[in-house]
């Protein structure tokens, strides 16, 4: 059994559009059930605590997945989501790893949140893996390891420029995940839009898009089960 901290955004407005955003529901439900079904202990946190905002687009009829259907019939997990703990109260020493779920929300709050940045550094500096999927690799933009970006020289992925173009938010987001990871020295990899990609490089695990959520969670569990590398 692993102790896993899952982190969700508290941000609910899409830039200056006035439109709602938040976390992408599949990026919570898919990893959460991978962890829970394996017997892991999962704590869910957000900057403000309580019920984090679900991006309404993620719950469109065309975006439904098996894990989302399961979630809607699972009052216990609904209760977990409605009562997330405050991120500022979390300590890396209490967990084996941290998993950041995406959606556009994290681009505004978690990416710039000193609490989140320090927490990721605490996990990583203490030899613990860090995982992020879709837009959530953007939360790594200010995270440092040994004086340089945590993604420098690492194989990484995240929501791609062409995926952002397809959802027509290229000019709304504060930065593009792909461009930012490349700028920071990450060795960015990608597959076709909406296809599955999860990359493990040392203690850093990243997934490209919502469809990659389960594989990213499974890659994290595999790393925990097989032994986390001590080097970067």
DOKOL-56009 format. One record per atom (N, C-alpha, C, CB): x, y negated, z negated; residue in one letter. Coordinates in pm, whole numbers, padded with zeros to 5 digits, always signed. Glycine has a CB too. Layout:
<recs>
XYZa ...
</recs>
This chain:
<recs>
+00084+00119+00000x +00000+00000+00000x +00088-00125+00000x -00095+00000-00122x +00058-00215+00089x +00131-00341+00097x +00043-00456+00046x +00178-00369+00242x +00107-00555-00011x +00036-00676-00053x +00055-00782+00055x +00087-00728-00194x -00055-00819+00119x -00049-00907+00235x -00128-01035+00211x -00103-00834+00360x -00064-01148+00241x -00132-01276+00236x -00172-01315+00377x -00042-01385+00170x -00301-01338+00399x -00350-01390+00526x -00382-01538+00509x -00475-01310+00575x -00342-01618+00607x -00362-01763+00597x -00447-01811+00715x -00225-01838+00595x -00551-01889+00681x -00641-01947+00780x -00640-02099+00767x -00785-01891+00762x -00676-02166+00875x -00683-02312+00876x -00804-02364+00798x -00689-02362+01020x -00793-02490+00754x -00909-02560+00697x -00953-02674+00789x -00875-02615+00557x -00890-02686+00905x -00916-02800+00994x -01031-02769+01090x -00788-02837+01073x -01125-02862+01104x -01248-02829+01179x -01284-02923+01292x -01361-02823+01085x -01196-03018+01327x -01229-03110+01437x -01121-03101+01545x -01242-03257+01385x -01164-03090+01669x -01074-03070+01782x -01018-03204+01829x -01148-02999+01898x -00906-03243+01767x -00841-03368+01805x -00935-03486+01790x -00790-03360+01947x -00941-03571+01895x -01030-03687+01889x -01156-03666+01973x -00956-03812+01937x -01187-03539+02001x -01305-03510+02084x -01434-03513+02004x -01290-03373+02150x -01423-03498+01872x -01542-03488+01790x -01604-03349+01792x -01644-03588+01834x -01547-03259+01873x -01600-03123+01883x -01545-03037+01769x -01565-03060+02020x -01622-02935+01726x -01576-02852+01616x -01470-02752+01659x -01693-02778+01556x -01382-02719+01565x -01285-02612+01586x -01265-02541+01452x -01148-02667+01642x -01158-02465+01439x -01133-02391+01317x -01042-02274+01350x -01265-02342+01252x -01067-02160+01281x -00991-02040+01314x -01074-01954+01409x -00953-01959+01186x -01005-01868+01484x -01072-01780+01580x -01114-01654+01507x -00979-01746+01702x -01244-01626+01506x -01298-01522+01419x -01232-01386+01440x -01447-01509+01441x -01210-01348+01566x -01146-01218+01592x -01007-01210+01530x -01136-01193+01744x -00940-01325+01518x -00804-01325+01465x -00802-01312+01313x -00732-01453+01506x -00919-01322+01252x -00932-01282+01112x -00980-01139+01101x -01028-01376+01038x -01089-01106+01169x -01150-00975+01149x -01060-00860+01195x -01284-00968+01222x -00998-00874+01311x -00917-00763+01364x -00799-00729+01272x -00866-00797+01504x -00714-00827+01234x -00604-00793+01144x -00652-00750+01005x -00510-00911+01131x -00756-00817+00955x -00804-00786+00820x -00841-00639+00810x -00924-00875+00784x -00914-00590+00911x -00955-00449+00903x -00840-00353+00930x -01067-00422+01001x -00742-00393+01010x -00620-00310+01024x -00556-00291+00887x -00518-00375+01124x -00544-00400+00813x -00480-00393+00682x -00566-00316+00581x -00452-00533+00629x -00692-00352+00574x -00779-00290+00475x -00797-00140+00500x -00915-00358+00474x -00813-00102+00627x -00832+00039+00659x -00708+00122+00627x -00868+00055+00806x -00594+00056+00620x -00469+00125+00586x -00446+00127+00435x -00351+00058+00656x -00538+00066+00360x -00527+00068+00215x -00448-00047+00155x -00465+00194+00172x -00416-00148+00237x -00341-00262+00187x -00428-00353+00102x -00280-00340+00303x -00362-00429+00015x -00431-00531-00064x -00415-00664+00008x -00375-00537-00211x -00527-00726+00046x -00523-00848+00126x -00581-00965+00048x -00600-00829+00259x -00504-01074+00042x -00551-01200-00016x -00563-01300+00098x -00454-01252-00129x -00675-01370+00106x -00697-01467+00214x -00694-01608+00155x -00833-01439+00287x -00610-01694+00216x -00592-01829+00165x -00611-01931+00276x -00453-01845+00102x -00639-02055+00237x -00647-02168+00330x -00607-02293+00254x -00792-02182+00392x -00568-02399+00325x -00524-02519+00253x -00626-02573+00153x -00491-02627+00351x -00753-02576+00190x -00856-02632+00102x -00926-02528+00016x -00958-02705+00184x -00905-02398+00045x -00977-02294-00026x -01123-02289+00019x -00968-02317-00177x -01197-02194-00037x -01338-02181-00001x -01356-02128+00141x -01408-02315-00015x -01472-02159+00199x -01506-02111+00334x -01430-02192+00440x -01659-02121+00359x -01339-02129+00514x -01272-02201+00620x -01362-02211+00744x -01140-02133+00656x -01338-02310+00830x -01424-02329+00946x -01398-02227+01056x -01406-02469+01001x -01503-02162+01101x -01494-02069+01215x -01515-02150+01342x -01600-01953+01204x -01425-02137+01438x -01445-02202+01567x -01572-02143+01629x -01321-02182+01663x -01675-02225+01654x -01800-02169+01706x -01784-02097+01840x -01903-02278+01721x -01688-02142+01921x -01666-02074+02050x -01622-01930+02031x -01561-02150+02132x -01551-01904+01921x -01502-01768+01897x -01615-01671+01868x -01402-01767+01782x -01732-01726+01834x -01847-01641+01802x -01950-01641+01915x -01913-01688+01672x -01910-01691+02032x -01999-01685+02149x -02034-01541+02181x -01932-01752+02271x -02152-01517+02240x -02191-01380+02276x -02086-01306+02360x -02322-01383+02352x -02018-01379+02449x -01920-01314+02535x -01789-01281+02466x -01893-01399+02651x -01770-01330+02344x -01645-01307+02272x -01658-01205+02160x -01595-01437+02215x -01770-01137+02153x -01792-01042+02044x -01701-00919+02058x -01940-00998+02040x -01650-00873+01945x -01565-00753+01942x -01618-00658+01835x -01415-00790+01914x -01568-00536+01836x -01611-00436+01738x -01587-00484+01595x -01538-00303+01762x -01471-00547+01571x -01442-00588+01434x -01531-00705+01390x -01294-00627+01420x -01570-00789+01485x -01663-00898+01451x -01800-00842+01417x -01673-00999+01567x -01845-00743+01492x -01972-00677+01462x -01967-00613+01324x -02006-00572+01569x -01856-00547+01296x -01838-00484+01166x -01844-00588+01054x -01704-00407+01160x -01777-00702+01076x -01774-00809+00977x -01914-00860+00946x -01686-00924+01026x -01998-00869+01048x -02132-00923+01028x -02222-00829+00949x -02195-00954+01162x -02181-00702+00939x -02255-00608+00855x -02182-00574+00726x -02282-00482+00932x -02087-00660+00688x -01999-00630+00575x -02001-00747+00475x -01853-00604+00624x -02098-00747+00385x -02111-00859+00290x -01987-00879+00204x -02231-00837+00200x -01916-00771+00172x -01797-00785+00086x -01690-00870+00155x -01739-00646+00050x -01666-00842+00283x -01564-00919+00356x -01613-01060+00384x -01528-00848+00487x -01744-01075+00407x -01800-01210+00422x -01773-01291+00295x -01952-01204+00451x -01782-01224+00181x -01756-01290+00053x -01610-01331+00037x -01796-01200-00062x -01520-01245+00086x -01377-01278+00083x -01352-01404+00165x -01291-01160+00137x -01411-01410+00283x -01390-01524+00371x -01451-01652+00313x -01450-01497+00509x -01565-01638+00248x -01633-01756+00191x -01560-01812+00070x -01776-01720+00152x -01470-01734+00014x -01403-01774-00111x -01251-01765-00100x -01452-01688-00227x -01196-01815+00009x -01050-01811+00022x -00986-01890-00091x -01005-01867+00160x -00868-01844-00131x -00795-01912-00239x -00715-02027-00179x -00701-01812-00315x -00671-02118-00263x -00595-02233-00214x -00451-02193-00185x -00598-02349-00317x -00406-02235-00068x -00271-02199-00024x -00165-02248-00123x -00243-02258+00115x -00187-02364-00182x -00088-02421-00275x -00069-02335-00399x -00131-02560-00316x -00164-02247-00428x -00153-02160-00545x -00081-02029-00516x -00291-02131-00600x -00043-02008-00392x +00019-01881-00352x +00171-01886-00366x -00020-01847-00207x +00228-01772-00406x +00374-01760-00416x +00420-01640-00335x +00419-01747-00565x +00527-01657-00261x +00579-01548-00178x +00616-01427-00263x +00700-01595-00098x +00657-01451-00388x +00701-01341-00475x +00589-01244-00509x +00759-01396-00603x +00464-01287-00488x +00349-01201-00519x +00307-01111-00403x +00231-01286-00562x +00373-01126-00286x +00332-01054-00166x +00451-00992-00093x +00256-01148-00071x +00419-00897-00006x +00522-00834+00077x +00541-00907+00209x +00486-00688+00103x +00436-00979+00252x +00441-01043+00383x +00330-01146+00394x +00431-00939+00495x +00336-01227+00500x +00231-01325+00528x +00192-01316+00676x +00279-01469+00492x +00062-01327+00701x +00007-01320+00837x -00077-01445+00862x -00078-01189+00858x -00042-01521+00965x -00118-01641+01001x -00208-01614+01120x -00022-01758+01032x -00338-01636+01102x -00434-01624+01211x -00446-01758+01284x -00573-01579+01157x -00476-01748+01415x -00481-01869+01496x -00620-01929+01511x -00426-01841+01630x -00646-01976+01631x -00752-02073+01655x -00682-02207+01669x -00860-02073+01537x -00752-02308+01718x -00687-02436+01739x -00662-02513+01609x -00770-02521+01832x -00740-02486+01506x -00728-02560+01380x -00587-02570+01324x -00814-02497+01279x -00511-02459+01319x -00377-02465+01257x -00282-02564+01322x -00315-02330+01262x -00310-02602+01448x -00223-02697+01518x -00222-02832+01446x -00269-02714+01664x -00331-02863+01376x -00341-02992+01308x -00303-02984+01161x -00482-03047+01321x -00348-02881+01090x -00316-02881+00947x -00195-02795+00911x -00435-02833+00869x -00199-02666+00937x -00092-02578+00890x +00043-02609+00953x -00129-02434+00917x +00043-02651+01080x +00169-02680+01148x +00246-02793+01079x +00144-02717+01295x +00172-02884+01013x +00236-03001+00952x +00232-02998+00799x +00169-03128+01001x +00181-02889+00743x +00156-02881+00598x +00284-02842+00523x +00045-02778+00569x +00339-02933+00439x +00462-02900+00366x +00447-02775+00279x +00502-03017+00279x +00328-02753+00225x +00304-02633+00143x +00322-02507+00227x +00163-02637+00080x +00262-02507+00345x +00272-02392+00434x +00415-02371+00480x +00180-02410+00555x +00481-02479+00519x +00620-02470+00567x +00710-02410+00459x +00672-02609+00610x +00698-02460+00337x +00780-02411+00227x +00748-02265+00195x +00759-02497+00102x +00621-02229+00205x +00582-02091+00176x +00642-01993+00278x +00428-02078+00175x +00634-02028+00405x +00693-01941+00509x +00843-01928+00486x +00664-01997+00651x +00909-02039+00454x +01053-02033+00428x +01084-01945+00308x +01109-02175+00405x +00999-01950+00207x +01019-01867+00088x +01007-01718+00123x +00917-01904-00021x +00905-01683+00201x +00892-01544+00245x +01017-01501+00322x +00767-01527+00334x +01052-01579+00422x +01159-01539+00514x +01295-01537+00445x +01163-01633+00634x +01322-01638+00362x +01450-01644+00291x +01467-01530+00193x +01462-01776+00218x +01356-01471+00151x +01362-01359+00057x +01348-01224+00126x +01253-01374-00048x +01374-01224+00257x +01380-01097+00330x +01246-01037+00364x +01457-01000+00252x +01141-01120+00363x +01006-01068+00391x +00961-01112+00530x +00906-01117+00285x +00889-01024+00601x +00846-01059+00737x +00735-01162+00740x +00801-00935+00808x +00732-01235+00851x +00632-01339+00877x +00567-01306+01011x +00696-01484+00877x +00433-01307+01016x +00361-01276+01139x +00262-01388+01171x +00287-01139+01128x +00245-01413+01301x +00151-01517+01344x +00100-01483+01482x +00218-01659+01343x -00029-01512+01507x -00089-01474+01636x -00156-01594+01702x -00190-01360+01616x -00146-01599+01835x -00217-01695+01920x -00165-01837+01901x -00366-01689+01891x -00243-01929+01844x -00193-02063+01817x -00110-02067+01688x -00308-02162+01807x -00123-01966+01605x -00055-01971+01475x +00097-01972+01483x -00098-01854+01393x +00162-01919+01587x +00307-01940+01594x +00346-02088+01592x +00362-01875+01720x +00251-02176+01625x +00275-02319+01614x +00302-02364+01471x +00158-02394+01669x +00258-02287+01371x +00283-02326+01232x +00431-02313+01198x +00199-02240+01136x +00508-02251+01287x +00652-02233+01262x +00734-02352+01308x +00701-02108+01332x +00673-02453+01365x +00749-02558+01435x +00846-02635+01345x +00652-02656+01498x +00813-02648+01216x +00903-02720+01125x +00974-02627+01026x +00825-02826+01048x +00955-02497+01043x +01013-02400+00949x +01160-02376+00985x +00934-02265+00952x +01246-02384+00883x +01389-02367+00905x +01440-02240+00837x +01466-02490+00852x +01543-02184+00897x +01614-02071+00835x +01762-02092+00861x +01564-01932+00893x +01838-02103+00753x +01982-02127+00763x +02012-02249+00850x +02053-02002+00820x +01934-02354+00831x +01963-02480+00894x +01912-02500+01034x +02104-02497+00896x +01849-02398+01092x +01792-02416+01226x +01652-02358+01230x +01882-02349+01332x +01583-02380+01341x +01446-02332+01351x +01439-02181+01330x +01387-02368+01486x +01335-02137+01263x +01315-01994+01239x +01303-01916+01370x +01189-01972+01153x +01260-01984+01477x +01242-01912+01605x +01366-01919+01694x +01122-01970+01681x +01467-01995+01654x +01586-02012+01738x +01652-01877+01767x +01688-02107+01669x +01665-01846+01896x +01730-01722+01936x +01645-01597+01917x +01854-01706+01860x +01519-01615+01882x +01431-01501+01859x +01336-01481+01975x +01352-01519+01728x +01307-01356+02006x +01202-01324+02101x +01068-01355+02035x +01209-01175+02148x +00990-01440+02099x +00862-01482+02042x +00757-01493+02152x +00876-01617+01967x +00632-01496+02108x +00522-01526+02200x +00418-01609+02125x +00458-01396+02258x +00314-01647+02194x +00207-01729+02137x +00114-01768+02251x +00263-01855+02062x +00014-01847+02219x -00082-01892+02319x -00007-01965+02430x -00192-01984+02256x -00027-01924+02553x +00055-01975+02663x -00002-02103+02723x +00067-01870+02772x +00082-02172+02798x +00037-02295+02866x -00079-02266+02960x +00153-02359+02944x -00072-02153+03031x -00179-02122+03127x -00308-02083+03056x -00134-02009+03222x -00299-02023+02940x -00420-01994+02862x -00482-02124+02811x -00388-01899+02743x -00397-02217+02768x -00447-02347+02721x -00514-02423+02836x -00332-02431+02661x -00454-02413+02955x -00516-02476+03073x -00653-02416+03101x -00425-02461+03196x -00663-02284+03086x -00788-02217+03119x -00901-02259+03025x -00770-02065+03114x -00867-02287+02898x -00970-02333+02805x -00983-02487+02805x -00939-02284+02663x -00906-02550+02894x -00916-02694+02921x -00888-02781+02799x -01054-02726+02974x -00788-02740+02721x -00752-02819+02603x -00606-02865+02605x -00779-02738+02477x -00543-02856+02722x -00403-02894+02733x -00379-03037+02685x -00355-02880+02877x -00471-03127+02715x -00453-03267+02679x -00518-03305+02547x -00508-03353+02788x -00570-03205+02476x -00635-03230+02347x -00544-03189+02231x -00768-03155+02338x -00476-03077+02247x -00392-03025+02138x -00273-03117+02113x -00343-02882+02170x -00225-03122+01987x -00112-03210+01955x +00020-03166+02018x -00095-03219+01806x +00031-03039+02050x +00147-02986+02121x +00107-02853+02182x +00272-02969+02025x +00185-02807+02279x +00159-02678+02341x +00248-02573+02275x +00185-02684+02495x +00188-02464+02231x +00263-02362+02157x +00381-02311+02239x +00171-02245+02119x +00357-02276+02365x +00465-02223+02448x +00579-02323+02461x +00412-02184+02587x +00546-02447+02495x +00650-02549+02512x +00728-02573+02384x +00589-02681+02560x +00656-02576+02272x +00721-02604+02144x +00815-02491+02103x +00615-02626+02035x +00773-02367+02119x +00859-02255+02084x +00983-02252+02172x +00783-02122+02095x +00967-02285+02299x +01083-02293+02388x +01176-02407+02345x +01038-02313+02535x +01118-02523+02313x +01198-02639+02272x +01283-02608+02149x +01108-02758+02244x +01228-02526+02061x +01296-02492+01937x +01401-02382+01955x +01195-02448+01833x +01415-02334+02078x +01517-02231+02103x +01464-02090+02098x +01626-02244+02006x +01332-02075+02092x +01273-01941+02097x +01283-01882+02236x +01128-01945+02052x +01300-01751+02242x +01306-01679+02370x +01163-01635+02401x +01406-01554+02365x +01088-01725+02464x +00944-01707+02479x +00912-01603+02587x +00877-01841+02513x +00825-01509+02553x +00780-01406+02646x +00628-01411+02655x +00829-01265+02602x +00575-01369+02770x +00429-01370+02785x +00388-01268+02890x +00378-01511+02824x +00262-01230+02882x +00199-01148+02985x +00085-01230+03045x +00146-01010+02926x +00011-01172+03137x -00098-01245+03201x -00199-01295+03096x -00170-01156+03305x -00270-01402+03131x -00370-01458+03041x -00462-01350+02983x -00453-01563+03113x -00479-01355+02851x -00575-01272+02777x -00535-01125+02770x -00711-01282+02842x -00416-01088+02821x -00366-00951+02804x -00296-00941+02669x -00268-00912+02921x -00269-00818+02626x -00216-00796+02491x -00063-00800+02489x -00266-00662+02436x -00007-00877+02396x +00137-00878+02373x +00164-00911+02227x +00207-00981+02466x +00241-00823+02163x +00290-00849+02027x +00439-00818+02028x +00214-00762+01919x +00517-00907+01971x +00663-00895+01972x +00716-00893+01830x +00727-01011+02052x +00802-00796+01802x +00875-00791+01676x +01021-00819+01704x +00857-00653+01604x +01077-00919+01640x +01221-00945+01649x +01271-00970+01507x +01252-01068+01743x +01340-00871+01454x +01383-00880+01316x +01264-00886+01223x +01472-01002+01295x +01254-00994+01146x +01145-01010+01050x +01036-01103+01100x +01198-01061+00919x +01042-01139+01229x +00942-01229+01285x +00856-01155+01386x +01010-01352+01351x +00724-01162+01365x +00628-01093+01453x +00530-01196+01506x +00554-00978+01378x +00513-01197+01639x +00421-01293+01700x +00333-01222+01803x +00498-01409+01766x +00209-01273+01817x +00115-01220+01915x +00067-01332+02006x -00005-01153+01846x +00033-01298+02131x +00007-01401+02231x -00129-01469+02218x +00019-01343+02366x -00234-01393+02189x -00370-01445+02203x -00466-01365+02116x -00416-01440+02351x -00595-01399+02116x -00687-01324+02029x -00685-01173+02051x -00827-01374+02051x -00674-01130+02177x -00674-00986+02207x -00554-00915+02146x -00675-00965+02357x -00451-00992+02111x -00329-00934+02055x -00333-00923+01902x -00209-01017+02096x -00443-00961+01841x -00452-00968+01695x -00428-00833+01628x -00587-01021+01653x -00497-00730+01675x -00481-00598+01614x -00339-00546+01631x -00580-00499+01674x -00282-00561+01751x -00147-00511+01776x -00044-00585+01691x -00113-00524+01923x -00066-00714+01670x +00025-00791+01585x +00019-00740+01442x -00010-00941+01591x -00101-00713+01394x -00117-00660+01258x -00055-00522+01246x -00266-00654+01220x -00074-00438+01348x -00015-00304+01345x +00137-00310+01350x -00069-00219+01461x +00190-00404+01429x +00336-00420+01435x +00392-00462+01300x +00374-00524+01543x +00319-00548+01229x +00361-00590+01097x +00361-00472+00999x +00271-00702+01045x +00256-00392+01003x +00249-00275+00914x +00360-00176+00946x +00113-00206+00926x +00389-00156+01074x +00497-00065+01114x +00630-00111+01055x +00506-00056+01269x +00655-00240+01062x +00778-00295+01008x +00785-00273+00857x +00789-00445+01041x +00675-00297+00787x +00672-00277+00643x +00691-00130+00607x +00540-00329+00585x +00630-00042+00685x +00639+00101+00658x +00780+00156+00684x +00538+00176+00743x +00844+00105+00788x +00973+00162+00830x +01092+00096+00763x +00988+00151+00978x +01067-00019+00700x +01176-00089+00633x +01212-00216+00706x +01298+00001+00621x +01210-00326+00633x +01233-00457+00693x +01383-00481+00706x +01168-00570+00607x +01429-00524+00823x +01572-00553+00839x +01615-00669+00750x +01605-00583+00985x +01732-00661+00694x +01778-00764+00602x +01835-00886+00675x +01881-00707+00508x +01889-00865+00794x +01944-00979+00866x +01828-01054+00930x +02049-00934+00974x +01859-01160+01002x +01752-01236+01064x +01711-01170+01194x +01795-01382+01089x 
</recs>
